[in-house]
Amino acid sequence: MTVQGLPMAVPAEGLPARVRIHEVGARDGLQNEKATVPTAVKAEFVRRLADAGLTTIEATSFVHPKWVPQLADAEELFPLVSGLPVALPVLVPNQRGLDRALALGARRVAVFASATESFAKANLNRTLDESLAVFAPVVRRAKDEGVHVRGYVSMCFGDPWEGPVPAHQVVRVCRALRDMGCDELSLGDTIGVATPGQVRALLSLLAEEGVPADVLGVHFHDTYGQALANTYAALEHGVTTVDASAGGLGGCPYAKSATGNLATEDLVWMLSGLGIDTGIDLGRLVATSAWMAERLGRPSPSRTVRALGKTTQPHKDQ
């Protein structure tokens, strides 16, 4: 597979010179697969992503296997990739999850909060405040151990049960996570309903309330085709961390209306055209996503993967 070309770079004023892509395909992408991906394939996926130039690759989740059986091999997987020269965040839902991660030498962890009561109940079986109370000692202990902590905030723009989410509700959760000690926050459009105006309004309110753009990442799903437009709006506000999933893998097992994440290749294509540095080799990334699509037995949903390389068919032995 060869890349036919890259977009002509035409920089736009007011945008960052460099963006760090927080790759979530190996965790957020694969957790939503119906079939369990073999551990060796996951490890190779992470290695290939690192070889393509991604510097932050979310490796797995230390949740109870009952809830996310696709990631039940966290203890087996993490040692296979921990020697890579990249940041390897892992999701930890509680103290037990943190214990498991620390025992394997994890130095970057993430907790997963909600901006709405309904999703907190569906995802964590707790009220919003109860879930925050659970995270507080987890974050505190992680920081005591010198570990970097990311706080995910889901349903920042819309909730399948509650509808549009007021910005002040999101700000309250973000400030609570910052007060706990989270180093960075990721704003999630879990069901992909956000539009650029909403993104600008939320980022403006967060800045007014003391949560600056340099501690924020954005995590857009592409349900209505708005992920890149929303990302551009975030870049205009100074956000320099963008979550994306190689090949557009993923959704959310607790929000059935959630579709795939923003494809990393589509994001890199746009950023390259804006003259924004990512450090990523798009050809290698496209090849990696096509390789994973073979293992999953279906074409990659990424438009850029399809445009730059013929997506191959599944192996006959699968």
N, C-alpha and C positions, 0 to 999 in steps of 0.2 A: 504494500500500500504506500503510495506516495502522495504528498500534498501538492496540489496543482498550483498553489500560490497563497499568498497572504493578502489581506486587504491593504489598499494604499493608506498609509498613515497620514491623517489630517488632524492634528491636535486641536482641541477646543479649549478656549480660555476658561480658567476657573476650576479645572479638574486636577486631581492629584497626578503626580508624575509616576507613581508606582502604586500598585494594588496587591495586597496579599490575598491569595485565594485560599480559603479554608475548605479543603476537600473533604466532603462527607460521604462519598460513594461507598466506601468500605463499611461504614456503619449505618448511616441513615438510608443509604441506597439498598444495601443487602438485607437489612432487617425486615423489609417489606416483601421479600420474595416468598412465594408459596413453598418452594422447595429449598431445602438447606444446601447452601454452597459448601463444598468440601473445604476444610481448613487450609490445605495446601494451595488451593486455588485462591482463597482470600489473601494468603500471604504473598503469593506471586502478584496478585492485583496491586497490593500495597507497594511492592518492590518496583513494579513497572510505573506506577504513579510517581514514585520518588525519582526514578530514572528520567521521567519526562520533565522534571524540574519543580514539581510541587513540593513546597517546604513545610506545609502543615497538612497532615493526613489523619483524619479521625479514624482510629483503628478499629474500635469495637466498643461494646457496652457491657459493664459489669452489673447487669440487671439479673433478676432471678430467671433461670431458663424457662420457667413456667409462663412468663409473660412475653418473652421474646426468644422463642426456641431457636431462631436462626442464628443467634449470637451466643448460644450456650457454650461455645468453644473458646471463650475469651481467654481462659488460663492457658490453653494450648496455643492459641494464635499469637498472643502478645510477645512471648519470648522469640518467636520466629521472625519478628520484624523489629524488635526493640533496638537492634544494633544499627539500624539505618540512620544516616546523618540528617534526619528530619524530625520535626516536632510531631509527636504521636498522641494527641489527646484521646482520652477515653471517657465514656459517660459513666457516672456513678450516681445511683438514685438515692443512696442512704449510706449510713456508716459501714454496713457490711460490704457494700460495693466498694467503698473507699479502701477498706482493709484489704480486699482482694487486689485492687489496683496497686496499692502501695507495696504489697508483698512482692509484686513482680517488677517493681522499680519504676512505675509510671510517674512522670514528673509534670504532666498536664492533665487535669481532669475537668469535667463539665457536669453541672447540675441542670435539671430540666424543669423549669417553672412554667406556670400558665398565667396569662393575663385575665382569664375568665374563671368563674366558679364552675361552670359546666364542664370545661375541659379538665380542670383540676380533679373533678370527681371521676371523669371517664378515664383519665390517664393514671392518676395516683390514688384514686379512691379516698380523697381527702378534700376538705375545703381549701380554698386558696391560702388562707392564713395558716391552716394546719400544715400544708405542704411547705410553706416558707419556714415554719418552725422546725420542720424536719431537716431542711437544708442548712440552717444556721450552724449547728455543731459540725456538720460535714465540711462546710467551707472553712470554719474556724480551725479545725484540725488540719485540713489540707494546707492552709496558710502557715500553721505552726511547723509543718514539715517542709516548708519552702516550695510548695507545689503551686504552679500557676492554675487559677480557677476561672473557667468561663461559665457564665450563667445564660442558659437559653431561656428566652421568653416566647412561648408559643401563643398563637391566636392574637397577635398584636393588632390585626386590622379587621378580622371578621371571625365569627365563631358559628359552626353549623347549628348550634342550639340557640344562641343568644343574638345572632345577627351582627351588625356593625359594632365594633368595640370602641368605646370612648377613649380618646388619647390619654386623658388624665388617669384612667384605670391602668393603662400600660406604664405610665410614668411612675405610679405608686409601686408597682412590682419591680421596676428597674431600680428605683432608689433603694428599695428594701434589699435587693441583691448587692448593690454597691455598698450599702452600709454593713452588710455581712462581711465584705472583703473580696467580692468577685473582682478580678482584674479586668475582665472584659465582658460585654453582654452581646448576645446575638438576638436581633429582633426578627421573629419568625412570622411569615405570612403563611401559616400552616395549610390553609385551604385555597390559597392563591387568588384571593378576591381583591387585594389592594390595587390602587391606582396611584400614579405619581403624586397627585394632590394630597392624598392621605399620607404618603411617605414624607413629603415636605412638612406637612402640618405636625406629624409626630416628632420628627427630628428637631423642628423648631421649638416645640414645647419641651422636649428633653433638654435642649441647650439652655432654655430659660430656667429650668429647674435644676441645673447644675450637673447634668449628665452630658459631657461633651462628645463630639463625633469621634474623637480619637480613642475612645474606649468602646466603641460600638462596631458591630458587624451586622450585616443584613442577610436574611435567609429567605429567599423568595421561591415560592412554588409557581408553576407556570400554567395553572388551570385555565386561565382566560387569556394566556399569551401576553401577560403584562410584566413578566419577570425582568426582562432586560430594560424596559422603560422605567420600572421601579428602581432598578439598580442605578441607572443613569441619574435619576433624581437624588439618590443617596450620595452618589459621587459629587454632585453639585453642592451638597451640604458638607463635604469634607470627609465622608466615610471612606476608609481605605482598606477595610476588610470585608470581603464578600464570600459568603458560603456558596458552594456549588458542588454538583455531583457528576462525576465522570459519566458520560453517556446519558445523563438525565435520569439516572436510576433513582428510585425511591418514592416514598409517599409517607403515610403515617398509619400504623396499625390501629390507632384509636380514633382516627377521624376518617371515616370511609370516603368522604368527599375530597380528600386530599389526593392530588395527583403528583406527578414527578417533580423533583427539584429542578431548578435552573441547571441546564447542562453546562459543565465546565468548558467544553469546547466552544459552545455558543458565546459564553462570556469572554473567553480568550479572544475570539474573533472580533467581538465588539471593542474590547480594550485595545487590541493591536491596531485597529483602525483609528482609534483616538490617540495613538502614540503613547499609550500608558504601558509601562513595563510591568510584566508579571514574572519574568524569568522562566517561562514555560515553553517547551518545545512542542508546538501544536501538532506536528507530524507524529511524534511519539505518543502524545496524548490520544490522538485519534486512533492510532493503531492499538493502544491499550484498551480503549472502549470497545473497539470492534472485536478484539480478542475476548473480552468479557461477555459481549453479546453472544458470541459463539457458545461459550460455556453455559449461558442462560437459555440458549435455544431460541432466541428471537432477535430481530434487528434492533439496533440502538435507536431510541427515539430522538436523539440529538440531531438537529437539522444539519449542523456542521459536520458531524461524522458521516452523515449520508451524502453531503455535498462533496466532501474532500476525498472520500474513499468508498469504494463499493463494499457495502456491508456483506460479509460472507455468510454462508448458510451454516447451520449447526453441523457438528461432526456426526458422521454416520453411527459412531459408537455411543452416542449420547441417548 
